[in-house]
């Protein structure tokens, strides 16, 4: 289970994955658009 998926859309990640820090942990997104969604969700305070 070494394959990672985008935290926003669940598609497979490759070496271009973008790291997004959410609170105290780091998730990875497939593209800037997904990264932005994760940041927005985090900013809204939804745990
Ligand atoms: Zn994505």
mmCIF file of the protein (N, C-alpha, C, O) and its ligand, coordinates in Angstrom:
data_MODEL
# 
_entry.id   MODEL 
# 
loop_
_entity.id 
_entity.type 
_entity.pdbx_number_of_molecules 
1 polymer     1 
2 non-polymer 1 
# 
_entity_poly.entity_id                      1 
_entity_poly.type                           'polypeptide(L)' 
_entity_poly.nstd_linkage                   no 
_entity_poly.nstd_monomer                   no 
_entity_poly.pdbx_seq_one_letter_code       
;(UNK)(UNK)(UNK)(UNK)(UNK)(UNK)(UNK)(UNK)(UNK)(UNK)(UNK)(UNK)(UNK)(UNK)(UNK)(UNK)
(UNK)(UNK)(UNK)(UNK)(UNK)(UNK)(UNK)(UNK)(UNK)(UNK)(UNK)(UNK)(UNK)(UNK)(UNK)(UNK)
(UNK)(UNK)(UNK)(UNK)(UNK)(UNK)(UNK)(UNK)(UNK)(UNK)(UNK)(UNK)(UNK)(UNK)(UNK)
;
_entity_poly.pdbx_seq_one_letter_code_can   XXXXXXXXXXXXXXXXXXXXXXXXXXXXXXXXXXXXXXXXXXXXXXX 
_entity_poly.pdbx_strand_id                 A 
# 
loop_
_entity_poly_seq.entity_id 
_entity_poly_seq.num 
_entity_poly_seq.mon_id 
_entity_poly_seq.hetero 
1 1  UNK n 
1 2  UNK n 
1 3  UNK n 
1 4  UNK n 
1 5  UNK n 
1 6  UNK n 
1 7  UNK n 
1 8  UNK n 
1 9  UNK n 
1 10 UNK n 
1 11 UNK n 
1 12 UNK n 
1 13 UNK n 
1 14 UNK n 
1 15 UNK n 
1 16 UNK n 
1 17 UNK n 
1 18 UNK n 
1 19 UNK n 
1 20 UNK n 
1 21 UNK n 
1 22 UNK n 
1 23 UNK n 
1 24 UNK n 
1 25 UNK n 
1 26 UNK n 
1 27 UNK n 
1 28 UNK n 
1 29 UNK n 
1 30 UNK n 
1 31 UNK n 
1 32 UNK n 
1 33 UNK n 
1 34 UNK n 
1 35 UNK n 
1 36 UNK n 
1 37 UNK n 
1 38 UNK n 
1 39 UNK n 
1 40 UNK n 
1 41 UNK n 
1 42 UNK n 
1 43 UNK n 
1 44 UNK n 
1 45 UNK n 
1 46 UNK n 
1 47 UNK n 
# 
loop_
_struct_asym.id 
_struct_asym.entity_id 
A 1 
B 2 
# 
loop_
_chem_comp.id 
_chem_comp.type 
_chem_comp.mon_nstd_flag 
UNK 'L-peptide linking' . 
ZN  non-polymer         . 
# 
_pdbx_entity_nonpoly.entity_id   2 
_pdbx_entity_nonpoly.name        ? 
_pdbx_entity_nonpoly.comp_id     ZN 
# 
_pdbx_nonpoly_scheme.asym_id         B 
_pdbx_nonpoly_scheme.entity_id       2 
_pdbx_nonpoly_scheme.mon_id          ZN 
_pdbx_nonpoly_scheme.ndb_seq_num     1 
_pdbx_nonpoly_scheme.pdb_seq_num     101 
_pdbx_nonpoly_scheme.auth_seq_num    101 
_pdbx_nonpoly_scheme.pdb_mon_id      ZN 
_pdbx_nonpoly_scheme.auth_mon_id     ZN 
_pdbx_nonpoly_scheme.pdb_strand_id   A 
_pdbx_nonpoly_scheme.pdb_ins_code    . 
# 
loop_
_atom_site.group_PDB 
_atom_site.id 
_atom_site.type_symbol 
_atom_site.label_atom_id 
_atom_site.label_alt_id 
_atom_site.label_comp_id 
_atom_site.label_asym_id 
_atom_site.label_entity_id 
_atom_site.label_seq_id 
_atom_site.pdbx_PDB_ins_code 
_atom_site.Cartn_x 
_atom_site.Cartn_y 
_atom_site.Cartn_z 
_atom_site.occupancy 
_atom_site.B_iso_or_equiv 
_atom_site.pdbx_formal_charge 
_atom_site.auth_seq_id 
_atom_site.auth_comp_id 
_atom_site.auth_asym_id 
_atom_site.auth_atom_id 
_atom_site.pdbx_PDB_model_num 
ATOM   1   N  N  . UNK A 1 1  ? 0.841   -1.210 0.000  1.00 0.00 ? 1   UNK A N  1 
ATOM   2   C  CA . UNK A 1 1  ? 0.000   0.000  0.000  1.00 0.00 ? 1   UNK A CA 1 
ATOM   3   C  C  . UNK A 1 1  ? 0.870   1.252  0.000  1.00 0.00 ? 1   UNK A C  1 
ATOM   4   O  O  . UNK A 1 1  ? 0.671   2.152  0.816  1.00 0.00 ? 1   UNK A O  1 
ATOM   5   N  N  . UNK A 1 2  ? 1.814   1.307  -0.898 1.00 0.00 ? 2   UNK A N  1 
ATOM   6   C  CA . UNK A 1 2  ? 2.701   2.463  -0.927 1.00 0.00 ? 2   UNK A CA 1 
ATOM   7   C  C  . UNK A 1 2  ? 2.161   3.564  -1.842 1.00 0.00 ? 2   UNK A C  1 
ATOM   8   O  O  . UNK A 1 2  ? 2.668   4.686  -1.852 1.00 0.00 ? 2   UNK A O  1 
ATOM   9   N  N  . UNK A 1 3  ? 1.141   3.227  -2.596 1.00 0.00 ? 3   UNK A N  1 
ATOM   10  C  CA . UNK A 1 3  ? 0.600   4.221  -3.517 1.00 0.00 ? 3   UNK A CA 1 
ATOM   11  C  C  . UNK A 1 3  ? -0.223  5.273  -2.781 1.00 0.00 ? 3   UNK A C  1 
ATOM   12  O  O  . UNK A 1 3  ? -1.077  4.951  -1.955 1.00 0.00 ? 3   UNK A O  1 
ATOM   13  N  N  . UNK A 1 4  ? 0.046   6.511  -3.093 1.00 0.00 ? 4   UNK A N  1 
ATOM   14  C  CA . UNK A 1 4  ? -0.664  7.597  -2.428 1.00 0.00 ? 4   UNK A CA 1 
ATOM   15  C  C  . UNK A 1 4  ? -1.734  8.169  -3.348 1.00 0.00 ? 4   UNK A C  1 
ATOM   16  O  O  . UNK A 1 4  ? -1.641  8.123  -4.574 1.00 0.00 ? 4   UNK A O  1 
ATOM   17  N  N  . UNK A 1 5  ? -2.750  8.707  -2.694 1.00 0.00 ? 5   UNK A N  1 
ATOM   18  C  CA . UNK A 1 5  ? -3.812  9.330  -3.472 1.00 0.00 ? 5   UNK A CA 1 
ATOM   19  C  C  . UNK A 1 5  ? -4.039  10.762 -3.017 1.00 0.00 ? 5   UNK A C  1 
ATOM   20  O  O  . UNK A 1 5  ? -3.707  11.139 -1.893 1.00 0.00 ? 5   UNK A O  1 
ATOM   21  N  N  . UNK A 1 6  ? -4.603  11.539 -3.905 1.00 0.00 ? 6   UNK A N  1 
ATOM   22  C  CA . UNK A 1 6  ? -4.914  12.928 -3.609 1.00 0.00 ? 6   UNK A CA 1 
ATOM   23  C  C  . UNK A 1 6  ? -5.933  13.003 -2.465 1.00 0.00 ? 6   UNK A C  1 
ATOM   24  O  O  . UNK A 1 6  ? -6.924  12.273 -2.459 1.00 0.00 ? 6   UNK A O  1 
ATOM   25  N  N  . UNK A 1 7  ? -5.678  13.888 -1.501 1.00 0.00 ? 7   UNK A N  1 
ATOM   26  C  CA . UNK A 1 7  ? -6.575  14.020 -0.355 1.00 0.00 ? 7   UNK A CA 1 
ATOM   27  C  C  . UNK A 1 7  ? -7.885  14.713 -0.726 1.00 0.00 ? 7   UNK A C  1 
ATOM   28  O  O  . UNK A 1 7  ? -8.848  14.677 0.040  1.00 0.00 ? 7   UNK A O  1 
ATOM   29  N  N  . UNK A 1 8  ? -7.919  15.334 -1.881 1.00 0.00 ? 8   UNK A N  1 
ATOM   30  C  CA . UNK A 1 8  ? -9.121  16.055 -2.291 1.00 0.00 ? 8   UNK A CA 1 
ATOM   31  C  C  . UNK A 1 8  ? -9.983  15.241 -3.256 1.00 0.00 ? 8   UNK A C  1 
ATOM   32  O  O  . UNK A 1 8  ? -11.204 15.201 -3.103 1.00 0.00 ? 8   UNK A O  1 
ATOM   33  N  N  . UNK A 1 9  ? -9.378  14.604 -4.228 1.00 0.00 ? 9   UNK A N  1 
ATOM   34  C  CA . UNK A 1 9  ? -10.168 13.928 -5.254 1.00 0.00 ? 9   UNK A CA 1 
ATOM   35  C  C  . UNK A 1 9  ? -9.883  12.429 -5.362 1.00 0.00 ? 9   UNK A C  1 
ATOM   36  O  O  . UNK A 1 9  ? -10.521 11.729 -6.148 1.00 0.00 ? 9   UNK A O  1 
ATOM   37  N  N  . UNK A 1 10 ? -8.929  11.940 -4.574 1.00 0.00 ? 10  UNK A N  1 
ATOM   38  C  CA . UNK A 1 10 ? -8.658  10.496 -4.502 1.00 0.00 ? 10  UNK A CA 1 
ATOM   39  C  C  . UNK A 1 10 ? -8.005  9.892  -5.747 1.00 0.00 ? 10  UNK A C  1 
ATOM   40  O  O  . UNK A 1 10 ? -7.954  8.670  -5.887 1.00 0.00 ? 10  UNK A O  1 
ATOM   41  N  N  . UNK A 1 11 ? -7.526  10.710 -6.619 1.00 0.00 ? 11  UNK A N  1 
ATOM   42  C  CA . UNK A 1 11 ? -6.815  10.149 -7.766 1.00 0.00 ? 11  UNK A CA 1 
ATOM   43  C  C  . UNK A 1 11 ? -5.358  9.859  -7.380 1.00 0.00 ? 11  UNK A C  1 
ATOM   44  O  O  . UNK A 1 11 ? -4.858  10.385 -6.385 1.00 0.00 ? 11  UNK A O  1 
ATOM   45  N  N  . UNK A 1 12 ? -4.701  9.040  -8.156 1.00 0.00 ? 12  UNK A N  1 
ATOM   46  C  CA . UNK A 1 12 ? -3.339  8.633  -7.819 1.00 0.00 ? 12  UNK A CA 1 
ATOM   47  C  C  . UNK A 1 12 ? -2.363  9.801  -7.933 1.00 0.00 ? 12  UNK A C  1 
ATOM   48  O  O  . UNK A 1 12 ? -2.489  10.671 -8.795 1.00 0.00 ? 12  UNK A O  1 
ATOM   49  N  N  . UNK A 1 13 ? -1.384  9.786  -7.028 1.00 0.00 ? 13  UNK A N  1 
ATOM   50  C  CA . UNK A 1 13 ? -0.376  10.840 -7.028 1.00 0.00 ? 13  UNK A CA 1 
ATOM   51  C  C  . UNK A 1 13 ? 0.913   10.350 -7.676 1.00 0.00 ? 13  UNK A C  1 
ATOM   52  O  O  . UNK A 1 13 ? 1.263   9.173  -7.589 1.00 0.00 ? 13  UNK A O  1 
ATOM   53  N  N  . UNK A 1 14 ? 1.596   11.260 -8.315 1.00 0.00 ? 14  UNK A N  1 
ATOM   54  C  CA . UNK A 1 14 ? 2.932   10.938 -8.817 1.00 0.00 ? 14  UNK A CA 1 
ATOM   55  C  C  . UNK A 1 14 ? 3.931   11.907 -8.170 1.00 0.00 ? 14  UNK A C  1 
ATOM   56  O  O  . UNK A 1 14 ? 3.638   12.505 -7.135 1.00 0.00 ? 14  UNK A O  1 
ATOM   57  N  N  . UNK A 1 15 ? 5.091   12.054 -8.774 1.00 0.00 ? 15  UNK A N  1 
ATOM   58  C  CA . UNK A 1 15 ? 6.125   12.900 -8.165 1.00 0.00 ? 15  UNK A CA 1 
ATOM   59  C  C  . UNK A 1 15 ? 5.773   14.378 -8.169 1.00 0.00 ? 15  UNK A C  1 
ATOM   60  O  O  . UNK A 1 15 ? 6.467   15.182 -7.547 1.00 0.00 ? 15  UNK A O  1 
ATOM   61  N  N  . UNK A 1 16 ? 4.703   14.744 -8.864 1.00 0.00 ? 16  UNK A N  1 
ATOM   62  C  CA . UNK A 1 16 ? 4.312   16.149 -8.905 1.00 0.00 ? 16  UNK A CA 1 
ATOM   63  C  C  . UNK A 1 16 ? 3.338   16.513 -7.790 1.00 0.00 ? 16  UNK A C  1 
ATOM   64  O  O  . UNK A 1 16 ? 2.817   17.628 -7.756 1.00 0.00 ? 16  UNK A O  1 
ATOM   65  N  N  . UNK A 1 17 ? 3.095   15.581 -6.888 1.00 0.00 ? 17  UNK A N  1 
ATOM   66  C  CA . UNK A 1 17 ? 2.154   15.831 -5.804 1.00 0.00 ? 17  UNK A CA 1 
ATOM   67  C  C  . UNK A 1 17 ? 2.550   17.068 -5.001 1.00 0.00 ? 17  UNK A C  1 
ATOM   68  O  O  . UNK A 1 17 ? 3.728   17.341 -4.773 1.00 0.00 ? 17  UNK A O  1 
ATOM   69  N  N  . UNK A 1 18 ? 1.528   17.798 -4.585 1.00 0.00 ? 18  UNK A N  1 
ATOM   70  C  CA . UNK A 1 18 ? 1.738   19.023 -3.823 1.00 0.00 ? 18  UNK A CA 1 
ATOM   71  C  C  . UNK A 1 18 ? 1.430   18.754 -2.354 1.00 0.00 ? 18  UNK A C  1 
ATOM   72  O  O  . UNK A 1 18 ? 0.364   18.236 -2.021 1.00 0.00 ? 18  UNK A O  1 
ATOM   73  N  N  . UNK A 1 19 ? 2.353   19.102 -1.494 1.00 0.00 ? 19  UNK A N  1 
ATOM   74  C  CA . UNK A 1 19 ? 2.135   18.902 -0.067 1.00 0.00 ? 19  UNK A CA 1 
ATOM   75  C  C  . UNK A 1 19 ? 1.386   20.075 0.526  1.00 0.00 ? 19  UNK A C  1 
ATOM   76  O  O  . UNK A 1 19 ? 1.718   21.235 0.283  1.00 0.00 ? 19  UNK A O  1 
ATOM   77  N  N  . UNK A 1 20 ? 0.359   19.752 1.315  1.00 0.00 ? 20  UNK A N  1 
ATOM   78  C  CA . UNK A 1 20 ? -0.442  20.778 1.969  1.00 0.00 ? 20  UNK A CA 1 
ATOM   79  C  C  . UNK A 1 20 ? -0.478  20.475 3.451  1.00 0.00 ? 20  UNK A C  1 
ATOM   80  O  O  . UNK A 1 20 ? -0.851  19.375 3.861  1.00 0.00 ? 20  UNK A O  1 
ATOM   81  N  N  . UNK A 1 21 ? -0.092  21.443 4.247  1.00 0.00 ? 21  UNK A N  1 
ATOM   82  C  CA . UNK A 1 21 ? -0.125  21.256 5.690  1.00 0.00 ? 21  UNK A CA 1 
ATOM   83  C  C  . UNK A 1 21 ? -1.494  21.627 6.233  1.00 0.00 ? 21  UNK A C  1 
ATOM   84  O  O  . UNK A 1 21 ? -1.941  22.768 6.110  1.00 0.00 ? 21  UNK A O  1 
ATOM   85  N  N  . UNK A 1 22 ? -2.153  20.644 6.837  1.00 0.00 ? 22  UNK A N  1 
ATOM   86  C  CA . UNK A 1 22 ? -3.478  20.861 7.420  1.00 0.00 ? 22  UNK A CA 1 
ATOM   87  C  C  . UNK A 1 22 ? -3.341  20.680 8.920  1.00 0.00 ? 22  UNK A C  1 
ATOM   88  O  O  . UNK A 1 22 ? -3.194  19.560 9.410  1.00 0.00 ? 22  UNK A O  1 
ATOM   89  N  N  . UNK A 1 23 ? -3.390  21.791 9.647  1.00 0.00 ? 23  UNK A N  1 
ATOM   90  C  CA . UNK A 1 23 ? -3.210  21.692 11.090 1.00 0.00 ? 23  UNK A CA 1 
ATOM   91  C  C  . UNK A 1 23 ? -1.845  21.137 11.410 1.00 0.00 ? 23  UNK A C  1 
ATOM   92  O  O  . UNK A 1 23 ? -0.827  21.758 11.103 1.00 0.00 ? 23  UNK A O  1 
ATOM   93  N  N  . UNK A 1 24 ? -1.815  19.962 12.030 1.00 0.00 ? 24  UNK A N  1 
ATOM   94  C  CA . UNK A 1 24 ? -0.555  19.380 12.477 1.00 0.00 ? 24  UNK A CA 1 
ATOM   95  C  C  . UNK A 1 24 ? -0.076  18.259 11.566 1.00 0.00 ? 24  UNK A C  1 
ATOM   96  O  O  . UNK A 1 24 ? 0.960   17.651 11.836 1.00 0.00 ? 24  UNK A O  1 
ATOM   97  N  N  . UNK A 1 25 ? -0.806  17.973 10.495 1.00 0.00 ? 25  UNK A N  1 
ATOM   98  C  CA . UNK A 1 25 ? -0.344  16.925 9.597  1.00 0.00 ? 25  UNK A CA 1 
ATOM   99  C  C  . UNK A 1 25 ? -0.289  17.388 8.150  1.00 0.00 ? 25  UNK A C  1 
ATOM   100 O  O  . UNK A 1 25 ? -0.869  18.409 7.781  1.00 0.00 ? 25  UNK A O  1 
ATOM   101 N  N  . UNK A 1 26 ? 0.414   16.620 7.351  1.00 0.00 ? 26  UNK A N  1 
ATOM   102 C  CA . UNK A 1 26 ? 0.611   16.974 5.951  1.00 0.00 ? 26  UNK A CA 1 
ATOM   103 C  C  . UNK A 1 26 ? -0.122  15.989 5.053  1.00 0.00 ? 26  UNK A C  1 
ATOM   104 O  O  . UNK A 1 26 ? -0.002  14.774 5.211  1.00 0.00 ? 26  UNK A O  1 
ATOM   105 N  N  . UNK A 1 27 ? -0.881  16.531 4.108  1.00 0.00 ? 27  UNK A N  1 
ATOM   106 C  CA . UNK A 1 27 ? -1.540  15.681 3.119  1.00 0.00 ? 27  UNK A CA 1 
ATOM   107 C  C  . UNK A 1 27 ? -0.986  16.039 1.738  1.00 0.00 ? 27  UNK A C  1 
ATOM   108 O  O  . UNK A 1 27 ? -0.281  17.037 1.588  1.00 0.00 ? 27  UNK A O  1 
ATOM   109 N  N  . UNK A 1 28 ? -1.301  15.241 0.753  1.00 0.00 ? 28  UNK A N  1 
ATOM   110 C  CA . UNK A 1 28 ? -0.795  15.511 -0.584 1.00 0.00 ? 28  UNK A CA 1 
ATOM   111 C  C  . UNK A 1 28 ? -1.930  15.611 -1.589 1.00 0.00 ? 28  UNK A C  1 
ATOM   112 O  O  . UNK A 1 28 ? -2.908  14.867 -1.527 1.00 0.00 ? 28  UNK A O  1 
ATOM   113 N  N  . UNK A 1 29 ? -1.778  16.538 -2.505 1.00 0.00 ? 29  UNK A N  1 
ATOM   114 C  CA . UNK A 1 29 ? -2.785  16.762 -3.530 1.00 0.00 ? 29  UNK A CA 1 
ATOM   115 C  C  . UNK A 1 29 ? -2.175  16.589 -4.909 1.00 0.00 ? 29  UNK A C  1 
ATOM   116 O  O  . UNK A 1 29 ? -0.965  16.734 -5.082 1.00 0.00 ? 29  UNK A O  1 
ATOM   117 N  N  . UNK A 1 30 ? -3.020  16.277 -5.897 1.00 0.00 ? 30  UNK A N  1 
ATOM   118 C  CA . UNK A 1 30 ? -2.516  15.975 -7.229 1.00 0.00 ? 30  UNK A CA 1 
ATOM   119 C  C  . UNK A 1 30 ? -2.193  17.235 -8.020 1.00 0.00 ? 30  UNK A C  1 
ATOM   120 O  O  . UNK A 1 30 ? -1.374  17.212 -8.938 1.00 0.00 ? 30  UNK A O  1 
ATOM   121 N  N  . UNK A 1 31 ? -2.845  18.334 -7.656 1.00 0.00 ? 31  UNK A N  1 
ATOM   122 C  CA . UNK A 1 31 ? -2.637  19.559 -8.415 1.00 0.00 ? 31  UNK A CA 1 
ATOM   123 C  C  . UNK A 1 31 ? -2.907  20.771 -7.525 1.00 0.00 ? 31  UNK A C  1 
ATOM   124 O  O  . UNK A 1 31 ? -3.429  20.634 -6.418 1.00 0.00 ? 31  UNK A O  1 
ATOM   125 N  N  . UNK A 1 32 ? -2.556  21.929 -8.006 1.00 0.00 ? 32  UNK A N  1 
ATOM   126 C  CA . UNK A 1 32 ? -2.727  23.150 -7.228 1.00 0.00 ? 32  UNK A CA 1 
ATOM   127 C  C  . UNK A 1 32 ? -4.197  23.391 -6.885 1.00 0.00 ? 32  UNK A C  1 
ATOM   128 O  O  . UNK A 1 32 ? -4.516  23.909 -5.815 1.00 0.00 ? 32  UNK A O  1 
ATOM   129 N  N  . UNK A 1 33 ? -5.069  23.018 -7.785 1.00 0.00 ? 33  UNK A N  1 
ATOM   130 C  CA . UNK A 1 33 ? -6.501  23.216 -7.562 1.00 0.00 ? 33  UNK A CA 1 
ATOM   131 C  C  . UNK A 1 33 ? -6.980  22.416 -6.353 1.00 0.00 ? 33  UNK A C  1 
ATOM   132 O  O  . UNK A 1 33 ? -7.714  22.931 -5.509 1.00 0.00 ? 33  UNK A O  1 
ATOM   133 N  N  . UNK A 1 34 ? -6.564  21.167 -6.279 1.00 0.00 ? 34  UNK A N  1 
ATOM   134 C  CA . UNK A 1 34 ? -6.919  20.333 -5.141 1.00 0.00 ? 34  UNK A CA 1 
ATOM   135 C  C  . UNK A 1 34 ? -6.246  20.841 -3.868 1.00 0.00 ? 34  UNK A C  1 
ATOM   136 O  O  . UNK A 1 34 ? -6.854  20.832 -2.798 1.00 0.00 ? 34  UNK A O  1 
ATOM   137 N  N  . UNK A 1 35 ? -5.016  21.277 -3.979 1.00 0.00 ? 35  UNK A N  1 
ATOM   138 C  CA . UNK A 1 35 ? -4.305  21.811 -2.827 1.00 0.00 ? 35  UNK A CA 1 
ATOM   139 C  C  . UNK A 1 35 ? -5.058  23.005 -2.246 1.00 0.00 ? 35  UNK A C  1 
ATOM   140 O  O  . UNK A 1 35 ? -5.163  23.158 -1.029 1.00 0.00 ? 35  UNK A O  1 
ATOM   141 N  N  . UNK A 1 36 ? -5.571  23.830 -3.122 1.00 0.00 ? 36  UNK A N  1 
ATOM   142 C  CA . UNK A 1 36 ? -6.314  25.008 -2.693 1.00 0.00 ? 36  UNK A CA 1 
ATOM   143 C  C  . UNK A 1 36 ? -7.614  24.606 -1.987 1.00 0.00 ? 36  UNK A C  1 
ATOM   144 O  O  . UNK A 1 36 ? -8.003  25.226 -0.998 1.00 0.00 ? 36  UNK A O  1 
ATOM   145 N  N  . UNK A 1 37 ? -8.273  23.581 -2.492 1.00 0.00 ? 37  UNK A N  1 
ATOM   146 C  CA . UNK A 1 37 ? -9.499  23.092 -1.849 1.00 0.00 ? 37  UNK A CA 1 
ATOM   147 C  C  . UNK A 1 37 ? -9.206  22.634 -0.425 1.00 0.00 ? 37  UNK A C  1 
ATOM   148 O  O  . UNK A 1 37 ? -9.970  22.907 0.500  1.00 0.00 ? 37  UNK A O  1 
ATOM   149 N  N  . UNK A 1 38 ? -8.093  21.937 -0.267 1.00 0.00 ? 38  UNK A N  1 
ATOM   150 C  CA . UNK A 1 38 ? -7.722  21.442 1.060  1.00 0.00 ? 38  UNK A CA 1 
ATOM   151 C  C  . UNK A 1 38 ? -7.418  22.591 2.002  1.00 0.00 ? 38  UNK A C  1 
ATOM   152 O  O  . UNK A 1 38 ? -7.793  22.564 3.175  1.00 0.00 ? 38  UNK A O  1 
ATOM   153 N  N  . UNK A 1 39 ? -6.738  23.594 1.483  1.00 0.00 ? 39  UNK A N  1 
ATOM   154 C  CA . UNK A 1 39 ? -6.423  24.765 2.316  1.00 0.00 ? 39  UNK A CA 1 
ATOM   155 C  C  . UNK A 1 39 ? -7.694  25.486 2.725  1.00 0.00 ? 39  UNK A C  1 
ATOM   156 O  O  . UNK A 1 39 ? -7.825  25.912 3.872  1.00 0.00 ? 39  UNK A O  1 
ATOM   157 N  N  . UNK A 1 40 ? -8.614  25.623 1.812  1.00 0.00 ? 40  UNK A N  1 
ATOM   158 C  CA . UNK A 1 40 ? -9.876  26.291 2.120  1.00 0.00 ? 40  UNK A CA 1 
ATOM   159 C  C  . UNK A 1 40 ? -10.667 25.517 3.159  1.00 0.00 ? 40  UNK A C  1 
ATOM   160 O  O  . UNK A 1 40 ? -11.224 26.107 4.084  1.00 0.00 ? 40  UNK A O  1 
ATOM   161 N  N  . UNK A 1 41 ? -10.719 24.208 3.014  1.00 0.00 ? 41  UNK A N  1 
ATOM   162 C  CA . UNK A 1 41 ? -11.439 23.371 3.969  1.00 0.00 ? 41  UNK A CA 1 
ATOM   163 C  C  . UNK A 1 41 ? -10.819 23.514 5.355  1.00 0.00 ? 41  UNK A C  1 
ATOM   164 O  O  . UNK A 1 41 ? -11.519 23.565 6.366  1.00 0.00 ? 41  UNK A O  1 
ATOM   165 N  N  . UNK A 1 42 ? -9.495  23.579 5.375  1.00 0.00 ? 42  UNK A N  1 
ATOM   166 C  CA . UNK A 1 42 ? -8.781  23.742 6.628  1.00 0.00 ? 42  UNK A CA 1 
ATOM   167 C  C  . UNK A 1 42 ? -9.087  25.089 7.258  1.00 0.00 ? 42  UNK A C  1 
ATOM   168 O  O  . UNK A 1 42 ? -9.295  25.189 8.467  1.00 0.00 ? 42  UNK A O  1 
ATOM   169 N  N  . UNK A 1 43 ? -9.112  26.124 6.428  1.00 0.00 ? 43  UNK A N  1 
ATOM   170 C  CA . UNK A 1 43 ? -9.325  27.490 6.907  1.00 0.00 ? 43  UNK A CA 1 
ATOM   171 C  C  . UNK A 1 43 ? -10.719 27.663 7.489  1.00 0.00 ? 43  UNK A C  1 
ATOM   172 O  O  . UNK A 1 43 ? -10.926 28.483 8.383  1.00 0.00 ? 43  UNK A O  1 
ATOM   173 N  N  . UNK A 1 44 ? -11.674 26.889 6.984  1.00 0.00 ? 44  UNK A N  1 
ATOM   174 C  CA . UNK A 1 44 ? -13.042 26.971 7.487  1.00 0.00 ? 44  UNK A CA 1 
ATOM   175 C  C  . UNK A 1 44 ? -13.182 26.312 8.862  1.00 0.00 ? 44  UNK A C  1 
ATOM   176 O  O  . UNK A 1 44 ? -14.189 26.490 9.547  1.00 0.00 ? 44  UNK A O  1 
ATOM   177 N  N  . UNK A 1 45 ? -12.177 25.565 9.245  1.00 0.00 ? 45  UNK A N  1 
ATOM   178 C  CA . UNK A 1 45 ? -12.186 24.966 10.570 1.00 0.00 ? 45  UNK A CA 1 
ATOM   179 C  C  . UNK A 1 45 ? -12.908 23.654 10.652 1.00 0.00 ? 45  UNK A C  1 
ATOM   180 O  O  . UNK A 1 45 ? -13.225 23.190 11.747 1.00 0.00 ? 45  UNK A O  1 
ATOM   181 N  N  . UNK A 1 46 ? -13.181 23.038 9.511  1.00 0.00 ? 46  UNK A N  1 
ATOM   182 C  CA . UNK A 1 46 ? -13.827 21.729 9.551  1.00 0.00 ? 46  UNK A CA 1 
ATOM   183 C  C  . UNK A 1 46 ? -12.791 20.651 9.867  1.00 0.00 ? 46  UNK A C  1 
ATOM   184 O  O  . UNK A 1 46 ? -11.902 20.375 9.062  1.00 0.00 ? 46  UNK A O  1 
ATOM   185 N  N  . UNK A 1 47 ? -12.913 20.067 11.010 1.00 0.00 ? 47  UNK A N  1 
ATOM   186 C  CA . UNK A 1 47 ? -11.965 19.032 11.402 1.00 0.00 ? 47  UNK A CA 1 
ATOM   187 C  C  . UNK A 1 47 ? -12.262 17.792 10.605 1.00 0.00 ? 47  UNK A C  1 
ATOM   188 O  O  . UNK A 1 47 ? -11.584 16.777 10.767 1.00 0.00 ? 47  UNK A O  1 
HETATM 189 ZN ZN . ZN  B 2 .  ? -6.741  15.941 -6.709 1.00 0.00 ? 101 ZN  A ZN 1 
# 
